[in-house]
């Protein structure tokens, strides 16, 4: 768990670092909570994303109380709902995710990216069909699955984005930075989230990488082989 946290922190701080495939192009933001902050990281589960091929979104949640002496480490723990039902103050995650298709790569505005950018052409509530589920192997990581497509209709091919909305709660815990003698107490906290993440326009996390694909890549099939591209935006089943 300690190693996983350090990798996530380093991936957010160095855009050119290739640490592990599923998170190098995600955007991280530190968002306010009832006590201190939480850290929210968002991106496509698999990149590049191909049309008509099942994919999903990664939503990665940590408590966040500041950096350790090692800049790739921070005071915080995964917000992990697995196995905490019997705890006096369990972690909870109640979030919805919309996939967005935009005319252009336009950044959101407002505090922490809370105001939608202009030019959203289509919206798909992907958690209606596939609610966020905790990852089996990565504490604090939640996934919702969908099949991205390219609706077309723009000369430039458009751009993808996501809207994350709802609330999360982290129970109390402790964290020890490497090389320090004592633990840091992490107080319980609740955060209300309403944030837009636009691929290639991650202006709310300076120095962080968010270079996920703009237009969905064409499926590597040929018309002579019987392949027909789907125009049903973000469908959740087979044609």
DRENPA-3360 file (N, C-alpha, C; in nm, 2 decimals, always signed):
BEGIN
1 = XXXXXXXX = +0.08/-0.12/+0.00/+0.00/+0.00/+0.00/+0.09/+0.12/+0.00 ~ +0.19/+0.12/+0.07/+0.29/+0.23/+0.08/+0.35/+0.26/-0.06 ~ +0.39/+0.15/-0.12/+0.45/+0.16/-0.26/+0.35/+0.22/-0.36 ~ +0.23/+0.17/-0.35/+0.12/+0.22/-0.44/+0.10/+0.37/-0.42 ~ +0.10/+0.42/-0.30/+0.08/+0.56/-0.28/+0.19/+0.64/-0.34 ~ +0.32/+0.59/-0.32/+0.43/+0.67/-0.37/+0.43/+0.67/-0.52 ~ +0.39/+0.56/-0.59/+0.38/+0.56/-0.73/+0.28/+0.66/-0.78 ~ +0.16/+0.66/-0.72/+0.06/+0.76/-0.76/+0.10/+0.90/-0.75;
9 = XXXXXXXX = +0.17/+0.93/-0.64/+0.21/+1.07/-0.62/+0.32/+1.11/-0.72 ~ +0.41/+1.02/-0.75/+0.51/+1.05/-0.85/+0.45/+1.06/-0.99 ~ +0.35/+0.98/-1.02/+0.29/+0.99/-1.15/+0.22/+1.12/-1.17 ~ +0.17/+1.18/-1.06/+0.10/+1.31/-1.07/+0.19/+1.42/-1.08 ~ +0.31/+1.41/-1.03/+0.41/+1.52/-1.02/+0.50/+1.53/-1.14 ~ +0.52/+1.41/-1.21/+0.61/+1.42/-1.33/+0.54/+1.36/-1.45 ~ +0.51/+1.45/-1.54/+0.43/+1.42/-1.66/+0.51/+1.32/-1.75 ~ +0.64/+1.32/-1.74/+0.72/+1.24/-1.83/+0.75/+1.10/-1.77;
17 = XXXXXXXX = +0.72/+1.08/-1.64/+0.75/+0.96/-1.58/+0.66/+0.85/-1.62 ~ +0.72/+0.73/-1.66/+0.64/+0.62/-1.70/+0.65/+0.52/-1.58 ~ +0.55/+0.53/-1.49/+0.56/+0.45/-1.37/+0.47/+0.32/-1.38 ~ +0.35/+0.34/-1.43/+0.27/+0.22/-1.46/+0.16/+0.26/-1.55 ~ +0.12/+0.18/-1.65/+0.05/+0.21/-1.77/-0.09/+0.28/-1.74 ~ -0.16/+0.23/-1.64/-0.30/+0.28/-1.63/-0.32/+0.41/-1.56 ~ -0.21/+0.47/-1.51/-0.22/+0.60/-1.44/-0.13/+0.71/-1.49 ~ -0.05/+0.69/-1.59/+0.05/+0.79/-1.63/-0.02/+0.91/-1.69;
25 = XXXXXXXX = -0.14/+0.89/-1.74/-0.21/+1.00/-1.81/-0.34/+1.05/-1.74 ~ -0.34/+1.02/-1.61/-0.45/+1.07/-1.52/-0.42/+1.20/-1.46 ~ -0.53/+1.27/-1.43/-0.51/+1.40/-1.36/-0.55/+1.39/-1.22 ~ -0.47/+1.45/-1.13/-0.49/+1.45/-0.99/-0.52/+1.59/-0.94 ~ -0.62/+1.60/-0.85/-0.65/+1.73/-0.79/-0.67/+1.71/-0.64 ~ -0.62/+1.81/-0.56/-0.64/+1.81/-0.42/-0.76/+1.90/-0.39 ~ -0.87/+1.84/-0.34/-1.00/+1.90/-0.32/-1.03/+1.92/-0.17 ~ -1.10/+2.03/-0.13/-1.12/+2.06/+0.01/-1.22/+1.96/+0.07;
33 = XXXXXXXX = -1.20/+1.93/+0.19/-1.29/+1.84/+0.27/-1.33/+1.91/+0.40 ~ -1.42/+1.84/+0.48/-1.46/+1.90/+0.60/-1.34/+1.92/+0.70 ~ -1.24/+1.84/+0.68/-1.11/+1.85/+0.75/-1.00/+1.84/+0.65 ~ -0.92/+1.93/+0.63/-0.81/+1.93/+0.53/-0.86/+1.89/+0.40 ~ -0.81/+1.79/+0.33/-0.84/+1.77/+0.19/-0.85/+1.62/+0.16 ~ -0.90/+1.59/+0.03/-0.88/+1.46/-0.03/-0.81/+1.48/-0.16 ~ -0.76/+1.37/-0.21/-0.69/+1.37/-0.34/-0.77/+1.28/-0.44 ~ -0.82/+1.34/-0.55/-0.90/+1.27/-0.65/-0.82/+1.27/-0.78;
41 = XXXXXXXX = -0.81/+1.14/-0.83/-0.74/+1.12/-0.96/-0.83/+1.05/-1.05 ~ -0.84/+1.10/-1.18/-0.94/+1.06/-1.28/-0.87/+1.03/-1.41 ~ -0.91/+0.93/-1.48/-0.87/+0.91/-1.62/-0.93/+0.78/-1.68 ~ -0.91/+0.76/-1.81/-0.95/+0.64/-1.87/-0.87/+0.52/-1.81 ~ -0.94/+0.40/-1.80/-0.88/+0.29/-1.74/-0.77/+0.23/-1.83 ~ -0.80/+0.23/-1.96/-0.70/+0.18/-2.06/-0.68/+0.29/-2.17 ~ -0.56/+0.32/-2.20/-0.52/+0.42/-2.30/-0.41/+0.36/-2.39 ~ -0.43/+0.39/-2.52/-0.53/+0.46/-2.59/-0.66/+0.38/-2.58;
49 = XXXXXXXX = -0.78/+0.46/-2.60/-0.91/+0.40/-2.60/-0.95/+0.38/-2.74 ~ -1.01/+0.26/-2.78/-1.05/+0.23/-2.91/-1.20/+0.23/-2.92 ~ -1.26/+0.28/-3.02/-1.41/+0.27/-3.04/-1.45/+0.13/-3.04 ~ -1.57/+0.11/-2.99/-1.63/-0.03/-2.98/-1.56/-0.13/-2.90 ~ -1.46/-0.08/-2.82/-1.39/-0.17/-2.73/-1.42/-0.13/-2.58 ~ -1.46/-0.22/-2.50/-1.49/-0.19/-2.36/-1.37/-0.13/-2.29 ~ -1.40/-0.02/-2.22/-1.30/+0.05/-2.14/-1.37/+0.09/-2.01 ~ -1.32/+0.20/-1.95/-1.39/+0.24/-1.82/-1.31/+0.36/-1.77;
57 = XXXXXXXX = -1.35/+0.41/-1.65/-1.29/+0.52/-1.59/-1.23/+0.47/-1.46 ~ -1.11/+0.53/-1.43/-1.05/+0.51/-1.29/-1.08/+0.63/-1.21 ~ -1.13/+0.61/-1.09/-1.15/+0.72/-0.99/-1.07/+0.67/-0.87 ~ -0.97/+0.75/-0.83/-0.88/+0.71/-0.73/-0.88/+0.81/-0.62 ~ -0.91/+0.76/-0.49/-0.94/+0.85/-0.38/-0.85/+0.83/-0.26 ~ -0.79/+0.94/-0.21/-0.70/+0.93/-0.10/-0.74/+1.05/+0.00 ~ -0.72/+1.03/+0.13/-0.71/+1.15/+0.21/-0.58/+1.22/+0.19 ~ -0.57/+1.35/+0.21/-0.45/+1.43/+0.18/-0.43/+1.54/+0.28;
65 = XXXXXXXX = -0.32/+1.53/+0.35/-0.29/+1.63/+0.46/-0.16/+1.70/+0.43 ~ -0.10/+1.69/+0.31/+0.02/+1.76/+0.28/+0.13/+1.66/+0.24 ~ +0.24/+1.72/+0.19/+0.36/+1.64/+0.14/+0.45/+1.60/+0.26 ~ +0.51/+1.48/+0.24/+0.62/+1.44/+0.33/+0.75/+1.51/+0.28 ~ +0.86/+1.48/+0.35/+0.99/+1.53/+0.31/+1.03/+1.48/+0.17 ~ +0.99/+1.36/+0.15/+1.01/+1.30/+0.01/+0.90/+1.35/-0.07 ~ +0.92/+1.43/-0.18/+0.81/+1.49/-0.26/+0.72/+1.39/-0.33 ~ +0.77/+1.26/-0.34/+0.68/+1.16/-0.40/+0.59/+1.09/-0.30;
73 = XXXXXXXX = +0.59/+1.14/-0.18/+0.51/+1.08/-0.07/+0.42/+1.19/-0.01 ~ +0.31/+1.15/+0.05/+0.22/+1.25/+0.11/+0.15/+1.18/+0.23 ~ +0.11/+1.27/+0.32/+0.03/+1.22/+0.44/-0.11/+1.19/+0.38 ~ -0.14/+1.06/+0.37/-0.28/+1.03/+0.33/-0.28/+0.88/+0.31 ~ -0.41/+0.83/+0.31/-0.44/+0.69/+0.29/-0.55/+0.67/+0.19 ~ -0.56/+0.55/+0.12/-0.67/+0.53/+0.03/-0.80/+0.54/+0.10 ~ -0.90/+0.59/+0.04/-1.04/+0.59/+0.09/-1.10/+0.46/+0.03 ~ -1.10/+0.36/+0.12/-1.12/+0.22/+0.08/-1.25/+0.17/+0.15;
81 = XXXXXXXX = -1.35/+0.14/+0.07/-1.48/+0.09/+0.13/-1.48/-0.06/+0.16 ~ -1.38/-0.13/+0.11/-1.37/-0.27/+0.12/-1.34/-0.31/+0.27 ~ -1.43/-0.40/+0.33/-1.40/-0.45/+0.46/-1.41/-0.36/+0.57 ~ -1.48/-0.24/+0.55/-1.49/-0.14/+0.66/-1.63/-0.13/+0.72 ~ -1.72/-0.22/+0.67/-1.86/-0.21/+0.71/-1.87/-0.21/+0.87 ~ -1.79/-0.29/+0.93/-1.80/-0.30/+1.08/-1.73/-0.20/+1.16 ~ -1.66/-0.11/+1.09/-1.58/-0.01/+1.16/-1.68/+0.10/+1.22 ~ -1.63/+0.16/+1.33/-1.71/+0.27/+1.39/-1.73/+0.38/+1.30;
89 = XXXXXXXX = -1.64/+0.41/+1.21/-1.65/+0.52/+1.12/-1.59/+0.48/+0.98 ~ -1.67/+0.40/+0.90/-1.62/+0.34/+0.78/-1.60/+0.44/+0.67 ~ -1.51/+0.41/+0.57/-1.50/+0.49/+0.45/-1.62/+0.46/+0.37 ~ -1.67/+0.57/+0.30/-1.79/+0.56/+0.21/-1.76/+0.63/+0.08 ~ -1.81/+0.58/-0.03/-1.79/+0.65/-0.16/-1.93/+0.64/-0.23 ~ -1.99/+0.76/-0.25/-2.12/+0.77/-0.32/-2.10/+0.87/-0.44 ~ -2.05/+0.82/-0.55/-2.02/+0.91/-0.66/-2.09/+0.86/-0.79 ~ -2.13/+0.96/-0.88/-2.17/+0.92/-1.01/-2.07/+0.98/-1.11;
97 = XXXXXXXX = -2.07/+0.92/-1.23/-1.97/+0.96/-1.33/-2.05/+0.97/-1.46 ~ -2.03/+1.09/-1.53/-2.08/+1.11/-1.66/-1.96/+1.11/-1.76 ~ -1.97/+1.04/-1.87/-1.87/+1.06/-1.98/-1.92/+1.17/-2.07 ~ -1.83/+1.26/-2.11/-1.87/+1.38/-2.19/-1.80/+1.37/-2.32 ~ -1.87/+1.41/-2.42/-1.81/+1.43/-2.56/-1.82/+1.58/-2.59 ~ -1.71/+1.64/-2.62/-1.70/+1.79/-2.64/-1.66/+1.82/-2.78 ~ -1.70/+1.94/-2.83/-1.66/+1.99/-2.96/-1.51/+2.01/-2.96 ~ -1.45/+2.07/-2.86/-1.31/+2.10/-2.85/-1.26/+2.06/-2.71;
105 = XXXXXXXX = -1.12/+2.07/-2.70/-1.05/+2.04/-2.58/-1.06/+2.17/-2.49 ~ -1.17/+2.19/-2.43/-1.19/+2.32/-2.36/-1.18/+2.29/-2.21 ~ -1.10/+2.36/-2.13/-1.09/+2.33/-1.99/-1.22/+2.38/-1.91 ~ -1.25/+2.32/-1.80/-1.36/+2.37/-1.72/-1.31/+2.49/-1.65 ~ -1.41/+2.56/-1.58/-1.38/+2.68/-1.50/-1.43/+2.66/-1.36 ~ -1.43/+2.77/-1.28/-1.48/+2.76/-1.15/-1.38/+2.70/-1.05 ~ -1.41/+2.70/-0.92/-1.32/+2.64/-0.82/-1.30/+2.49/-0.84 ~ -1.18/+2.45/-0.86/-1.14/+2.31/-0.88/-1.21/+2.25/-1.00;
113 = XXXXXXXX = -1.24/+2.33/-1.10/-1.30/+2.27/-1.22/-1.45/+2.23/-1.20 ~ -1.52/+2.31/-1.13/-1.66/+2.28/-1.09/-1.76/+2.33/-1.19 ~ -1.72/+2.41/-1.29/-1.82/+2.47/-1.39/-1.79/+2.40/-1.52 ~ -1.89/+2.35/-1.59/-1.88/+2.28/-1.71/-1.82/+2.37/-1.82 ~ -1.74/+2.32/-1.90/-1.69/+2.39/-2.02/-1.79/+2.41/-2.12 ~ -1.78/+2.50/-2.21/-1.87/+2.52/-2.32/-1.84/+2.41/-2.43 ~ -1.94/+2.37/-2.50/-1.92/+2.28/-2.62/-1.94/+2.14/-2.59 ~ -2.01/+2.10/-2.48/-2.04/+1.96/-2.45/-2.15/+1.92/-2.55;
121 = XXXXXXXX = -2.12/+1.82/-2.63/-2.21/+1.77/-2.74/-2.30/+1.66/-2.69 ~ -2.25/+1.57/-2.61/-2.32/+1.46/-2.56/-2.27/+1.42/-2.42 ~ -2.37/+1.37/-2.34/-2.34/+1.32/-2.20/-2.40/+1.18/-2.18 ~ -2.32/+1.10/-2.12/-2.37/+0.96/-2.09/-2.34/+0.93/-1.94 ~ -2.45/+0.90/-1.87/-2.43/+0.87/-1.72/-2.39/+0.72/-1.71 ~ -2.26/+0.70/-1.71/-2.21/+0.56/-1.72/-2.23/+0.49/-1.60 ~ -2.24/+0.55/-1.48/-2.26/+0.48/-1.36/-2.41/+0.43/-1.34 ~ -2.50/+0.48/-1.43/-2.63/+0.42/-1.43/-2.63/+0.27/-1.47;
129 = XXXXXXXX = -2.55/+0.24/-1.57/-2.54/+0.10/-1.61/-2.43/+0.03/-1.54 ~ -2.33/+0.10/-1.50/-2.21/+0.03/-1.43/-2.17/+0.11/-1.31 ~ -2.23/+0.10/-1.20/-2.19/+0.17/-1.08/-2.05/+0.15/-1.04 ~ -1.99/+0.26/-0.99/-1.85/+0.25/-0.95/-1.83/+0.13/-0.85 ~ -1.73/+0.05/-0.88/-1.69/-0.06/-0.79/-1.55/-0.05/-0.75 ~ -1.52/-0.09/-0.63/-1.38/-0.09/-0.58/-1.30/-0.19/-0.65 ~ -1.18/-0.15/-0.69/-1.09/-0.24/-0.76/-1.05/-0.36/-0.66 ~ -1.03/-0.47/-0.72/-1.00/-0.59/-0.64/-0.86/-0.58/-0.58;
137 = XXXXXXXX = -0.76/-0.52/-0.65/-0.62/-0.52/-0.61/-0.57/-0.38/-0.57 ~ -0.64/-0.27/-0.60/-0.58/-0.14/-0.57/-0.67/-0.06/-0.47 ~ -0.64/-0.06/-0.35/-0.72/+0.02/-0.25/-0.73/+0.16/-0.29 ~ -0.85/+0.21/-0.27/-0.88/+0.35/-0.31/-0.91/+0.37/-0.46 ~ -0.91/+0.27/-0.54/-0.94/+0.28/-0.68/-1.08/+0.22/-0.71 ~ -1.16/+0.30/-0.79/-1.29/+0.26/-0.82/-1.31/+0.27/-0.97 ~ -1.39/+0.18/-1.03/-1.40/+0.17/-1.18/-1.55/+0.16/-1.22 ~ -1.58/+0.23/-1.33/-1.71/+0.21/-1.39/-1.68/+0.18/-1.54;
145 = XXXXXXXX = -1.74/+0.08/-1.60/-1.71/+0.04/-1.73/-1.81/+0.09/-1.84 ~ -1.75/+0.12/-1.95/-1.84/+0.16/-2.07/-1.76/+0.14/-2.19 ~ -1.83/+0.15/-2.31/-1.77/+0.13/-2.44/-1.77/+0.26/-2.51 ~ -1.65/+0.33/-2.51/-1.65/+0.46/-2.58/-1.66/+0.45/-2.73 ~ -1.73/+0.54/-2.79/-1.73/+0.55/-2.94/-1.70/+0.69/-2.98 ~ -1.70/+0.72/-3.11/-1.67/+0.85/-3.16/-1.80/+0.90/-3.23 ~ -1.88/+0.98/-3.17/-2.01/+1.02/-3.23/-1.99/+1.10/-3.36 ~ -1.87/+1.16/-3.38/-1.84/+1.24/-3.49/-1.92/+1.38/-3.49;
153 = XXXXXXXX = -1.93/+1.44/-3.60/-2.00/+1.57/-3.60/-1.92/+1.69/-3.59 ~ -1.79/+1.67/-3.57/-1.70/+1.79/-3.56/-1.58/+1.77/-3.65 ~ -1.53/+1.88/-3.70/-1.42/+1.87/-3.80/-1.29/+1.82/-3.73 ~ -1.28/+1.86/-3.60/-1.15/+1.82/-3.53/-1.16/+1.69/-3.46 ~ -1.28/+1.62/-3.46/-1.29/+1.49/-3.40/-1.34/+1.50/-3.26 ~ -1.34/+1.62/-3.20/-1.39/+1.63/-3.06/-1.29/+1.59/-2.95 ~ -1.34/+1.59/-2.83/-1.26/+1.55/-2.72/-1.35/+1.48/-2.61 ~ -1.29/+1.40/-2.53/-1.36/+1.33/-2.42/-1.33/+1.40/-2.29;
161 = XXXXXXXX = -1.42/+1.38/-2.19/-1.41/+1.43/-2.06/-1.50/+1.35/-1.96 ~ -1.49/+1.38/-1.83/-1.57/+1.32/-1.73/-1.62/+1.42/-1.63 ~ -1.74/+1.39/-1.57/-1.79/+1.47/-1.46/-1.81/+1.38/-1.34 ~ -1.74/+1.41/-1.23/-1.75/+1.33/-1.11/-1.83/+1.41/-1.01 ~ -1.94/+1.35/-0.95/-2.03/+1.42/-0.86/-2.07/+1.33/-0.75 ~ -2.08/+1.38/-0.63/-2.13/+1.31/-0.51/-2.05/+1.34/-0.39 ~ -2.04/+1.24/-0.30/-1.97/+1.26/-0.17/-1.89/+1.14/-0.13 ~ -1.78/+1.17/-0.06/-1.70/+1.06/-0.01/-1.66/+1.09/+0.14;
169 = XXXXXXXX = -1.64/+0.98/+0.21/-1.60/+1.00/+0.35/-1.49/+0.91/+0.38 ~ -1.39/+0.96/+0.45/-1.27/+0.88/+0.50/-1.28/+0.88/+0.65 ~ -1.27/+0.76/+0.71/-1.26/+0.75/+0.85/-1.13/+0.79/+0.90 ~ -1.11/+0.80/+1.03/-0.98/+0.84/+1.09/-0.87/+0.73/+1.06 ~ -0.75/+0.77/+1.05/-0.64/+0.67/+1.03/-0.51/+0.74/+1.06 ~ -0.40/+0.67/+1.04/-0.26/+0.73/+1.06/-0.18/+0.70/+0.94 ~ -0.07/+0.78/+0.92/+0.02/+0.76/+0.82/+0.16/+0.80/+0.86 ~ +0.26/+0.72/+0.83/+0.40/+0.75/+0.86/+0.48/+0.78/+0.74;
177 = XXXXXXXX = +0.54/+0.90/+0.72/+0.63/+0.92/+0.61/+0.76/+0.85/+0.63 ~ +0.82/+0.81/+0.52/+0.95/+0.74/+0.53/+1.05/+0.83/+0.60 ~ +1.13/+0.76/+0.69/+1.23/+0.83/+0.76/+1.19/+0.91/+0.88 ~ +1.06/+0.91/+0.91/+1.01/+0.98/+1.02/+0.98/+0.89/+1.14 ~ +0.99/+0.93/+1.26/+0.98/+0.84/+1.38/+0.84/+0.81/+1.42 ~ +0.75/+0.91/+1.39/+0.61/+0.89/+1.45/+0.51/+0.90/+1.34 ~ +0.39/+0.85/+1.36/+0.28/+0.85/+1.27/+0.21/+0.99/+1.27 ~ +0.15/+1.02/+1.17/+0.07/+1.14/+1.16/-0.08/+1.10/+1.17;
185 = XXXXXXXX = -0.15/+1.16/+1.26/-0.29/+1.13/+1.27/-0.37/+1.20/+1.16 ~ -0.46/+1.12/+1.09/-0.54/+1.17/+0.99/-0.68/+1.17/+1.03 ~ -0.74/+1.28/+1.05/-0.88/+1.30/+1.10/-0.98/+1.25/+1.00 ~ -1.09/+1.21/+1.05/-1.20/+1.18/+0.96/-1.24/+1.30/+0.88 ~ -1.30/+1.28/+0.76/-1.33/+1.39/+0.68/-1.44/+1.35/+0.57 ~ -1.52/+1.45/+0.53/-1.61/+1.43/+0.42/-1.59/+1.53/+0.32 ~ -1.61/+1.49/+0.19/-1.59/+1.59/+0.08/-1.71/+1.57/-0.01 ~ -1.76/+1.69/-0.05/-1.86/+1.69/-0.16/-1.79/+1.73/-0.29;
193 = XXXXXXXX = -1.82/+1.65/-0.39/-1.74/+1.67/-0.52/-1.84/+1.70/-0.63 ~ -1.80/+1.80/-0.71/-1.86/+1.82/-0.84/-1.76/+1.88/-0.93 ~ -1.69/+1.80/-1.01/-1.57/+1.84/-1.08/-1.57/+1.78/-1.22 ~ -1.53/+1.86/-1.32/-1.51/+1.82/-1.46/-1.37/+1.80/-1.49 ~ -1.34/+1.69/-1.56/-1.20/+1.66/-1.60/-1.21/+1.64/-1.76 ~ -1.13/+1.73/-1.83/-1.13/+1.73/-1.97/-1.00/+1.68/-2.02 ~ -1.00/+1.58/-2.11/-0.87/+1.52/-2.16/-0.79/+1.63/-2.23 ~ -0.66/+1.64/-2.18/-0.57/+1.73/-2.24/-0.59/+1.88/-2.19;
201 = XXXXXXXX = -0.68/+1.90/-2.10/-0.70/+2.04/-2.05/-0.71/+2.04/-1.90 ~ -0.61/+1.97/-1.84/-0.61/+1.96/-1.69/-0.54/+2.07/-1.63 ~ -0.61/+2.19/-1.64/-0.55/+2.31/-1.59/-0.55/+2.33/-1.44 ~ -0.63/+2.24/-1.37/-0.64/+2.26/-1.23/-0.54/+2.18/-1.15 ~ -0.45/+2.12/-1.22/-0.34/+2.05/-1.15/-0.21/+2.08/-1.22 ~ -0.16/+2.20/-1.20/-0.03/+2.24/-1.27/+0.08/+2.15/-1.25 ~ +0.15/+2.11/-1.36/+0.26/+2.02/-1.35/+0.22/+1.88/-1.36 ~ +0.09/+1.85/-1.36/+0.04/+1.71/-1.36/+0.01/+1.67/-1.50;
209 = XXXXXXXX = +0.01/+1.54/-1.53/-0.01/+1.49/-1.66/-0.16/+1.45/-1.68 ~ -0.21/+1.50/-1.78/-0.35/+1.45/-1.82/-0.36/+1.44/-1.97 ~ -0.28/+1.36/-2.03/-0.27/+1.35/-2.18/-0.35/+1.24/-2.23 ~ -0.47/+1.21/-2.17/-0.55/+1.10/-2.23/-0.60/+1.14/-2.36 ~ -0.65/+1.05/-2.44/-0.69/+1.07/-2.58/-0.79/+1.18/-2.59 ~ -0.79/+1.24/-2.70/-0.90/+1.34/-2.74/-1.01/+1.26/-2.81 ~ -1.00/+1.25/-2.94/-1.10/+1.16/-3.01/-1.07/+1.02/-2.98 ~ -1.17/+0.94/-2.97/-1.15/+0.79/-2.96/-1.08/+0.74/-3.08;
217 = XXXXXXXX = -0.98/+0.65/-3.07/-0.91/+0.59/-3.18/-1.00/+0.50/-3.26 ~ -0.98/+0.50/-3.39/-1.05/+0.41/-3.47/-1.02/+0.26/-3.44 ~ -1.12/+0.18/-3.44/-1.09/+0.03/-3.42/-1.01/-0.02/-3.53 ~ -0.91/-0.10/-3.50/-0.82/-0.15/-3.60/-0.88/-0.26/-3.69 ~ -1.00/-0.23/-3.75/-1.07/-0.32/-3.84/-1.09/-0.26/-3.97 ~ -1.12/-0.34/-4.07/-1.13/-0.29/-4.21/-1.27/-0.32/-4.26 ~ -1.32/-0.23/-4.34/-1.45/-0.25/-4.40/-1.47/-0.38/-4.47 ~ -1.36/-0.42/-4.54/-1.37/-0.55/-4.62/-1.38/-0.67/-4.52;
225 = XXXXXXXX = -1.35/-0.65/-4.40/-1.36/-0.76/-4.30/-1.50/-0.76/-4.23 ~ -1.58/-0.66/-4.27/-1.72/-0.66/-4.21/-1.73/-0.57/-4.09 ~ -1.62/-0.49/-4.06/-1.63/-0.40/-3.95/-1.71/-0.27/-3.98 ~ -1.80/-0.23/-3.90/-1.88/-0.11/-3.91/-1.86/-0.03/-3.78 ~ -1.81/+0.09/-3.79/-1.79/+0.17/-3.67/-1.93/+0.20/-3.60 ~ -1.93/+0.20/-3.47/-2.05/+0.23/-3.40/-2.06/+0.38/-3.38 ~ -2.18/+0.44/-3.39/-2.21/+0.58/-3.36/-2.29/+0.60/-3.24 ~ -2.33/+0.48/-3.17/-2.41/+0.49/-3.05/-2.32/+0.53/-2.93;
233 = XXXXXXX = -2.32/+0.66/-2.90/-2.23/+0.71/-2.80/-2.23/+0.63/-2.67 ~ -2.11/+0.59/-2.63/-2.08/+0.53/-2.50/-2.17/+0.41/-2.47 ~ -2.21/+0.33/-2.57/-2.30/+0.22/-2.54/-2.24/+0.12/-2.44 ~ -2.32/+0.05/-2.37/-2.28/-0.03/-2.26/-2.30/-0.18/-2.29 ~ -2.33/-0.21/-2.42/-2.35/-0.35/-2.45/-2.31/-0.37/-2.60 ~ -2.32/-0.50/-2.64/-2.28/-0.53/-2.78/-2.39/-0.49/-2.88 ~ -2.35/-0.45/-3.00/-2.44/-0.42/-3.10/-2.51/-0.54/-3.15;
% end
